[in-house]
Amino acid sequence: MKKSFLAVILAVLMTVLFVGCSKSKTEESSKPIVIQGAMDVETENLVKQLKNVEEIKYRGWKFWKGTIDEFPVVVSKTEIGMTNAAVSTLLAIEKFNPRAIINQGTSGGHAPDLHRYDIVIGKKSVNFGSFKSDRSEYNKGIHSEKWIPMDINVNVNGEMKEVKDFKGDAKLISAAKSVANSYKKGKVVEGVIGSADQWNRELDRIKWLNEKYGTSVEEMETASAAQVAKSCNVPFLGIRILSNSEVHNEDYDRNSGVYCQDFVLKTTKELIKEYSK
């Protein structure tokens, strides 16, 4: 009788454990990959790739929910700018509980060895609008070349931490690198994505940013979205294509947004394979 009773208890525990694990796996597989872009030129082609697509407007921000290779994917239009990107990212995390976030789109070149159509996989992103200056009296001028980069205060699990930059998730970087050889419009490199509500065209300023922050490119969203993702413990990666380069006097080309979306689509498909194992 005692052995029989223990066998029943063991069977019940095994059933509960199995159901719990199965539920956890199901919940994990239902988490979407969120792909962000600030403008139509950075999102419209990705939206076209979604199956069973549903457009969702949430507090004024646009999201398109669907599937790619039968895996849940949400395309998010963040709008332009650091604050817009932060709000859109937080809304996406709250509403969709994503498994990962990829922020992608166009950018201006900083690194001398990069040209229009080259793609930067963000090994890290940095807010280059965060700096301080030494005290200077009136009529002594503005000396931006002497400004000092500052750390960012980030809330991580209720604890405030100071960080210099936001590292890209290793698994997401690996997925992007695995499709690098398929890209034929330029080269694909790992680099630093610089973000701020700025559009810099002064070559000395661009050179200073490249040297001080190590920036490969500049744009207005990635580091802000990365900060929110870090606060919420969501794996994150920035991917940016050079749509123009003041360094090489290469003008903006709208097609660059299409090329970047194609690359990100391939990255997403590789990531889906990994998640589906």
VENPE-V548009 format. One record per helix or strand of 2 or more residues. SS is the DSSP state (~ for helix, > for strand). FROM is the first residue (numbers start at 1). TO is the last residue. If there is no record, write none. Layout:
BEGIN
SS_FROM_TO, SS_FROM_TO
END
This chain:
BEGIN
~_2_29, >_33_37, ~_40_42, ~_44_49, >_51_58, >_61_68, >_71_77, ~_82_96, >_100_109, >_119_127, >_131_132, ~_144_146, >_148_149, >_152_156, >_159_163, >_166_167, ~_170_178, ~_180_182, >_188_195, ~_203_213, >_217_219, ~_222_231, >_235_245, ~_255_275
END
